[in-house]
Amino acid sequence: MSFYAAADLNDTIVAPITPPGVGAIGVLRMSGNNAIAICNSVFKGKDLTRQRSHTLHFGAIVHPNGQVIDEVLVSVFKAPHSYTSENTVEVSCHGSPYILQQVIQLFLNAGARLAKPGEFTLRAFLHGKLDLSQAEAVADLIASETEAAHHIALNQMRGGFSGQLQQLREQLIHFASLIELELDFSTEDVEFADRTQLTQLVQQLLNALTQLIESFALGNVIKNGVATVIAGRPNAGKSTLLNALLNEDRAIVSEIAGTTRDTIEETLNINGITFRLIDTAGIREAQDRIEEIGVEKTMQKIAQATLLLYVFDVTQLSPEEVEKDLQQLHPNDAQLLVIANKIDELTENTANNFGNLYPEAYLPLSAKQGNGIAALKQALYQIVTGQTANNSNSAALLQNNAIVSNARHAEALQNARQALQQVLKGISLHISGELLAADIRRALAHLASITGAEVTPDDLLGNIFSKFCIGK
Amino acid sequence: MSFYAAADLNDTIVAPITPPGVGAIGVLRMSGNNAIAICNSVFKGKDLTRQRSHTLHFGAIVHPNGQVIDEVLVSVFKAPHSYTSENTVEVSCHGSPYILQQVIQLFLNAGARLAKPGEFTLRAFLHGKLDLSQAEAVADLIASETEAAHHIALNQMRGGFSGQLQQLREQLIHFASLIELELDFSTEDVEFADRTQLTQLVQQLLNALTQLIESFALGNVIKNGVATVIAGRPNAGKSTLLNALLNEDRAIVSEIAGTTRDTIEETLNINGITFRLIDTAGIREAQDRIEEIGVEKTMQKIAQATLLLYVFDVTQLSPEEVEKDLQQLHPNDAQLLVIANKIDELTENTANNFGNLYPEAYLPLSAKQGNGIAALKQALYQIVTGQTANNSNSAALLQNNAIVSNARHAEALQNARQALQQVLKGISLHISGELLAADIRRALAHLASITGAEVTPDDLLGNIFSKFCIGK
């Protein structure tokens, strides 16, 4: 069964749009042709069907048996001036799940049906109020927990990313039509589309696409955080380091309830980038089977890491021993930072000579005294973003760059790039305009799939919107 | 420090009013003289200060540095037409805790301060929009999880309870003034207040108060649920009974996310009354210390129970053994239901003769086959409400009765009753009008404390409102 069918757009749909649980208020949204009429049928106060758009009305929701369910405030939005472009009411109830459920039940009885996850936003898309990448950004925006993630999502929702794609698409469409024009004159062997110009354009496009595709590494990190594993021998100071990293950060925890979410690991926010810090058991030559299991677990965590912080006790290990540990630990696909801990315990002589005794890349630090923590944060940020954290913040860093943070978009961009590479190859091989045009159309279709500019298959829509929360 | 000070009413306060967590939208409320102006200072769209009350405005919240925080919908309410009676804005943001926090921060920077728990409702009370018992009902309404609890809270919020009290108070005030008039003529030995009539009125009032006070037993049960302990020997079928009781109930669990809350025990809803079912370890003569601890725990749970369901295997225990168990178990202050389980395993003969073999109060039942479960629910409901559950529901049952569900109110009513009993005693002893008037005034003060009709001490307000959730 499809996620939506054309007939569905005639339904009036309803769902709670505030987070589940108890609060001062809870809000329901009902959208569709009959939304205002259905609400009005159980509303005691003014006649809602006679109110202007964007007005608020106090009254009571009353069961047909006369029982008052709640005193509420109803917001009236008239098509097309609403989130979905349809007639919409939003009902602010007292924030008891029991009450919300009762009011929804009345609306269902009066002819509405429960909205599927993401269905309000799906309707906004189907009515042309948002393009597909903007719709997806709405979900990202809601899930954003850091300044940078928020910035990317908001930017995408406001159409920044779609705009840049639109330009690329238009240039390609121009060339595609020129080539297709040639086909009409195929017997005459003319070339309306200058192959040299086309090559230049495709090359430009490939550069732009590559930039966007490469931005996904950062976009993905910003959206999903950086899995950062802290590993090292027992008593290297891993936990002290973890605390030293977190302590400063905790000072900016908000005093507003509900700001933080339950997390499995500790998270560290550096200028808007979330590092998910994963502590591991100390590794050493396994003495027995139980230790062996501990080491295996550490290795598993490292295998999933984006970033590995290897910590060692500078008073205990020689550079050679460190390198041996690293050979054992370091997986090929994680970034590595080596931290020389406990520099406060070195003799002054050794400390002064640190640069000569250890490789330059090693970061000297005292987790206990907090020396070097700022430099470590700087290094973490730089490894991930390629930028220094000095005075800047990620949002400012991102200000002028389009960042792709959505895996579906990244894949579409890669597919478009592949098709364009075919175009380049085709030009150099002097293949027929017909085949060239087909490759260009293929690249265009991949780009269009990002914004949903061409007809989007039902199952893709289902895949995208079913991941939204109820009420969005 | 007091919970509020007079100067506080000049502050503009802000808080999230939707439940914490991620959702489609999250709403902030800001109330106070400057609420609309403060919001307007960071709002890009229309000039909010020039908009009419009860209108909605789409726009963006923008940081002074130009960074867009979110696209929002702002509801404008102008004093006195708002929940608090003050200028108020409600800002619907995308439901990301990060965004709500950012927007609040902007409002704080612009001169608002965070609202304390219950402070919006406190302001509504201080501005005379709600009386104290109505304000308390708002918190109860939000916390209500069943039809009956919801009904009582809504009724109280809509002033039903306050109204009945008002009548009683007015009659008393009338008599108090008559008696105080006598004092002005004390040398002339007149009685304006007919002592027989006064006695009748006080008697009427005492009856009414007693009815309200007695309703608290039910009101409290409806609000807080009935602690119901299931106890019995091992293999009596306690867990099967628990499942049998819950199975039917689970069918009405809502399909809407967030309807249910985490509970420590299983809860059973019978016609709007919540029974908190607490299963216990099987009890028998303790064979060792560990079993002894198990029995002790069971006894502790029974000591806290309102209702004890004692279950026994009818094929194993004689009435004498049951009575012996009950003597051991049954605490003085819990209601008791004795359940004869496994009647499906009795011979037909014994089954037919059940009434003669066991005391009449025993409830025959087969938890396994579900026989007798409906009768048990009926009995549970009847024990708590004194009513049969036939076709009725608790809300209908409560329709015409004022129910006290607030412990503070119950205590004030008891104090008022005590003072009125002093009045009766004083009349019969022919004490002076002066002393009579003092007792009447004392009764009046206790009644007034329920609605806050007279000046309410600061610490009481603090005590009441600090228990509200943030944003209410």
Interface residues (C-beta under 8 A of the other chain):
Chain A: A15 P16 I17 T18 P19 P20 G21 V22 G23 A24 I25 G26 V27 R29 H54 T55 L56 H57 Q67 V68 I69 D70 E71 L73 S75 F77 E90 S92 H94 G95 S96 P97 Y98 I99 L100 Q101 Q102 I104 L114 F120 V138 L141 I142 A143 S144 E145 T146 E147 A149 H150 H151 L154 M157 R158 S254 E255 I256 A257 G258 T259 T260 R261 A395 C469 I470 G471 K472
Chain B: A15 P16 I17 T18 P19 P20 G21 V22 G23 A24 I25 G26 V27 R29 H54 T55 L56 H57 Q67 V68 I69 D70 E71 L73 S75 F77 E90 S92 H94 G95 S96 P97 Y98 I99 L100 Q101 Q102 I104 L114 F120 V138 L141 I142 A143 S144 E145 T146 E147 A149 H150 H151 L154 M157 R158 S254 E255 I256 A257 G258 T259 T260 R261 A395 C469 I470 G471 K472
